[in-house]
Structures are given as structure tokens and as C-alpha cells.
Amino acid sequence: MIPLPDSFRCRLVAKVRKPLGKSRTSVGQPVELNLSKTSSFGVVSAMLVDAITSIVAVHHAEPANSKLLWDPATAKDIYVKTAANTTQDKYTKLTMDNYNEVILQVWENANKVRNGQATFALLLFVYIDKSTENAGIRRATAHNIETSAARVASYMQEQHMELGPLQTNYASVVTARLPAATPISIPNNATMQQLGHIDRMAAEHSEARCREVSAQAETYRMVRIRLGTLSSPPVECFIAVEDLRLILGIPPFDLTPIFREPFVGDVPIPSHNVDDIDYIDHE
């Protein structure tokens, strides 16, 4: 059997609720660490506590997230998944006395799985309780959203911050769910970034639509033509749009609009039928 390497990977997961239960909620993303075979349980435990502290800090940085009970100064229980098929209620608690023995057991169990030792990673878990204090989370009612929208608008003005309509509405809803005394904090998550992208696209579309509507309202439209030869400089001419449509027999609306509103009125039909010469042989 291949001996345990001097250095091996460890994947640390912070889970919410009591240990050896059925917790399906994790805090943040798993953390990858490198452990040394010669490191004592105390050294490894300190590394894991530092990693979990960073995870919890990122979690608490988002005002909408639930508060967790975490004190780095107190002792923490660390659990390990000893085999690939070990269920959560059978995780083993690591202690100073069994640490080395359990690590070797996990390494030996990995040998029973194809390429288990080649891709070996020690799976460690730390369980964190939610805060039992009443966080005062409120429902995002119409009244709360209206009140928070005014607070968000005032905060944006003070901070000289510009947000799109969707971003502003999302920030107002998030704020409406928080306790009334919570300071305003604009979210900076993936949802906020996606809404910002949609706001920018909507603004570009609105500008293009305004230009289109303005152009459609003009009686005369400018066209450039060359007189004489192709080497002649282009000359700008203004043509009556209505006359051009009558000459070409096209309807009185844009055929390629960015947004087509329902047309109200009669659509003129051609004065003469056109023979379908493309498919005349198919008759």
C-alpha cells in the first residue's frame, strides 16, 4: 500500500445546524488547504478555525444573510468523512488522541476506491449554529418597500451613487426586509451585477428608440447620392418620406423597427397585382 504522502489536500466545509444531523446548508464555498503529515492536531485545528473565520466574515458582510454564532476563541469540533459512502450522521469527530489514527484510516479507505489515493482530499466539516436572537427580519410589504426606497434614494444622493431602475428597486426590497434601524448598505452580489447589465441594455435600447421615433417624425429624410460618376463626391439631398413610400408602394410605417407598436389604421394595398414569376413553372 502506498504510504500517506508528506503533504496532502484538505477540503473544508462550514455547515449550518447541529453536527451529525442532516444539514444541507453550507456557508460560502469549500476551502482548499494543504496539510502536512507531521502537523499536530492543534496546528491543523488553528488553520481550520482561521479559514472558517474568513468564511463567516464574508457571509456576515452581506446584510441579508442570517447571523451565525461563531467565536474563533472557543474550541471547535472538527468532523471528518472517513469513506466515500459515509453518511453525515456517521462522521468522525477529530481529537488530539485519534487525529493521526483517523487520517491513516481515511487514507486506507481511499485505496478501496479507484484512483482514490491519486485524487485524495481529506473532507473536513465544521458545524455552526444560527444566531437565536431575533434579527427583526421584516416582510417586504408595499409600505416597507416605499419607506426603504426613500432611504435608499437619500443614501445614493449622499454617496453620489448612480444605480439603474432595476438595481434601485432590488436594493429597496432588500432594505425593506431588514430591521428598520439597519444602516443602508447597497448589495454587491451576482443579482445586483446582472440587474446592472439589464439596466444598461435597457438604457441603450431606450436611446435607440428615441432616435428612431425622432427620425420617423421628420417629414423629409436626408439621403446621399452621387451625381455623374462613382468618383464624384456624395451630395446630401432631402426627400419627402411620404412621397417615397407612395412611389415604392410600401406601407406608412418602418419595416425594420427596434420595437414595433401595434399599427392603427388601414394598410394601403398595391394598386396592381404582381405576377409571381419565381414559381410560375411549378403550376
C-alpha positions in Angstrom: 0.0 0.0 0.0 1.2 3.5 -0.8 2.1 5.4 2.4 0.4 8.7 3.3 2.3 11.5 1.5 4.1 14.2 3.4 1.6 16.8 2.1 -2.0 16.2 1.1 -5.1 18.2 0.2 -7.9 19.1 2.6 -11.3 20.4 1.6 -13.0 22.3 4.5 -16.8 22.8 4.5 -18.7 25.0 7.0 -22.2 23.7 7.6 -25.1 25.3 9.4 -27.0 23.4 12.2 -26.0 20.7 14.7 -23.3 18.1 13.8 -24.2 14.5 12.9 -27.6 15.6 11.6 -29.0 16.3 8.1 -27.6 19.7 7.4 -27.9 20.7 3.8 -26.9 24.3 4.2 -23.3 25.3 3.7 -21.7 28.7 4.4 -19.8 30.0 1.4 -17.7 27.8 -0.8 -15.5 24.9 0.4 -11.9 25.9 1.2 -8.9 24.0 -0.2 -5.9 23.7 2.1 -2.7 21.8 2.1 -1.9 19.8 5.3 1.4 18.3 6.3 1.6 14.8 7.7 3.8 16.0 10.5 1.4 18.8 11.7 -0.2 18.2 15.0 -3.9 18.4 15.6 -3.5 21.7 17.3 -1.8 23.3 14.3 -4.4 21.9 11.9 -7.2 23.0 14.1 -5.9 26.6 14.2 -5.6 26.6 10.4 -9.2 25.4 10.0 -10.5 28.0 12.5 -8.8 30.8 10.6 -10.3 29.6 7.4 -13.8 29.3 8.9 -13.4 32.8 10.4 -12.8 34.2 6.9 -15.8 32.4 5.5 -18.1 33.7 8.3 -16.8 37.2 7.8 -17.7 37.2 4.1 -21.1 35.7 5.0 -21.8 38.5 7.5 -20.7 41.2 5.1 -24.0 40.7 3.2 -26.7 42.3 5.4 -29.4 40.0 4.1 -27.6 36.8 5.3 -28.6 35.2 8.6 -26.3 35.8 11.5 -24.2 32.9 12.7 -22.8 32.1 16.1 -19.0 32.0 15.7 -16.3 32.8 18.1 -12.8 31.9 17.0 -11.5 31.9 20.6 -13.6 29.0 21.7 -12.9 25.3 20.9 -14.4 24.0 17.8 -15.4 20.4 16.9 -14.0 19.2 13.6 -15.5 16.2 11.8 -14.1 14.1 9.0 -15.8 11.9 6.4 -13.8 8.7 6.7 -15.1 6.9 3.5 -16.8 7.8 0.2 -20.1 6.2 1.4 -20.0 7.6 4.9 -23.3 9.4 5.7 -23.3 12.7 7.6 -24.6 11.1 10.8 -21.6 8.9 10.9 -18.9 11.5 10.5 -16.0 11.0 12.9 -15.0 13.7 15.4 -11.3 14.5 15.4 -9.5 14.9 18.7 -5.9 15.2 19.7 -5.8 11.5 20.6 -7.3 10.0 17.4 -6.1 12.5 14.8 -3.2 10.6 13.3 -5.1 7.3 13.5 -8.2 8.6 11.8 -6.2 10.3 9.0 -4.4 7.0 8.2 -7.8 5.2 8.2 -9.2 7.7 5.7 -6.1 7.2 3.5 -6.5 3.4 3.6 -10.2 3.7 2.8 -9.3 5.9 -0.2 -7.3 2.9 -1.5 -10.5 0.9 -1.9 -11.8 3.4 -4.5 -10.4 3.5 -8.0 -7.9 6.4 -8.2 -9.0 7.3 -4.6 -5.5 7.9 -3.4 -4.4 9.6 -6.6 -7.1 12.3 -6.1 -7.1 12.1 -2.3 -8.6 15.0 -0.4 -9.4 14.9 3.3 -13.0 16.1 3.7 -13.4 18.1 7.0 -16.6 19.7 8.3 -17.2 22.4 11.0 -20.8 23.0 12.1 -22.1 26.5 13.0 -25.3 27.4 14.7 -27.5 30.3 13.6 -28.0 33.2 16.0 -31.1 32.7 18.2 -31.5 36.4 18.6 -34.5 38.0 16.9 -32.9 39.6 13.8 -36.1 41.5 13.2 -36.4 40.4 9.6 -39.5 42.0 8.1 -41.8 41.3 5.2 -41.2 43.3 2.1 -44.6 44.8 2.1 -45.6 47.7 -0.2 -45.3 50.2 2.7 -41.9 48.9 3.8 -40.6 49.0 0.2 -41.9 52.5 -0.2 -40.2 53.6 3.0 -36.9 51.9 2.2 -36.9 53.3 -1.4 -36.8 56.8 0.1 -33.9 55.8 2.4 -32.0 54.2 -0.5 -32.6 57.3 -2.7 -31.3 59.6 0.1 -28.3 57.3 0.6 -27.4 57.2 -3.1 -27.6 61.0 -3.2 -25.3 61.4 -0.2 -22.8 58.9 -1.7 -23.1 60.3 -5.2 -24.0 56.9 -6.4 -25.9 56.1 -9.6 -27.9 52.9 -10.0 -30.3 51.7 -12.7 -34.1 51.3 -12.0 -33.9 47.6 -11.5 -30.9 47.9 -9.2 -32.6 50.6 -7.2 -35.7 48.5 -6.8 -33.7 45.5 -5.8 -31.8 47.5 -3.2 -35.1 48.8 -1.8 -36.6 45.4 -1.5 -33.5 44.0 0.3 -33.5 47.0 2.6 -37.3 46.6 3.3 -36.6 43.1 4.7 -34.0 44.3 7.2 -34.8 45.8 10.6 -35.8 49.5 10.4 -32.7 50.6 12.3 -30.2 48.8 10.0 -27.9 51.2 8.2 -28.3 51.3 4.4 -26.0 49.0 2.5 -26.2 48.5 -1.2 -25.9 44.8 -2.2 -22.9 43.8 -4.2 -23.8 40.3 -5.2 -24.4 38.5 -8.6 -28.0 39.5 -8.7 -27.0 43.2 -8.4 -24.5 42.8 -11.2 -26.9 41.1 -13.5 -29.6 43.8 -12.9 -27.0 46.4 -13.7 -26.3 44.8 -17.0 -30.0 44.7 -17.8 -30.4 48.4 -16.8 -27.5 49.3 -19.2 -29.1 47.3 -22.0 -32.5 48.9 -21.4 -30.9 52.4 -21.4 -29.2 51.7 -24.7 -32.5 50.4 -26.2 -34.4 53.5 -24.9 -31.9 55.8 -26.6 -32.1 54.0 -29.8 -35.9 54.0 -29.7 -35.9 57.8 -29.1 -33.6 58.3 -32.1 -35.9 56.1 -34.2 -39.1 57.9 -33.1 -37.4 61.3 -33.8 -36.4 60.2 -37.2 -39.9 58.8 -38.0 -41.4 62.2 -37.2 -39.4 64.0 -39.7 -41.2 64.8 -43.0 -38.0 64.9 -45.0 -35.1 62.5 -44.6 -31.6 63.0 -45.8 -30.0 60.7 -48.3 -26.6 60.8 -50.0 -26.3 60.4 -53.8 -23.5 60.7 -56.3 -24.1 62.7 -59.5 -22.1 61.8 -62.6 -19.6 59.1 -61.8 -18.7 56.9 -58.8 -15.7 59.2 -58.2 -18.0 62.2 -57.7 -18.3 63.5 -54.2 -21.6 62.5 -52.5 -24.3 65.1 -52.4 -26.8 65.3 -49.5 -30.4 65.6 -50.6 -33.6 65.7 -48.6 -36.6 63.6 -49.8 -40.1 63.6 -48.6 -40.7 60.2 -46.9 -44.4 60.1 -47.8 -43.7 60.6 -51.5 -41.0 57.9 -51.5 -43.4 55.5 -49.8 -46.1 56.2 -52.4 -43.7 55.7 -55.3 -42.3 52.4 -53.9 -45.7 51.2 -52.7 -44.6 50.5 -49.1 -46.8 50.9 -46.0 -46.6 54.1 -44.0 -44.5 52.7 -41.1 -41.0 51.5 -40.5 -40.5 47.9 -41.8 -37.4 47.3 -39.5 -38.1 49.0 -36.2 -36.4 48.3 -32.9 -39.8 47.9 -31.3 -43.0 47.6 -33.4 -46.0 49.2 -31.8 -49.5 48.0 -32.9 -50.4 49.8 -36.2 -53.7 51.7 -36.1 -55.3 52.4 -39.4 -55.6 50.9 -42.9 -52.6 49.5 -44.6 -52.6 50.5 -48.3 -52.6 47.7 -50.7 -50.7 47.8 -54.1 -52.7 49.3 -56.9 -51.6 46.5 -59.3 -51.0 42.8 -58.7 -47.6 41.5 -59.3 -47.1 38.2 -61.2 -45.3 35.5 -59.3 -42.6 34.7 -61.9 -40.4 32.9 -59.4 -42.7 29.9 -59.1 -44.6 30.1 -62.4 -43.1 26.7 -63.6 -44.5 24.9 -60.5 -48.1 25.4 -61.5 
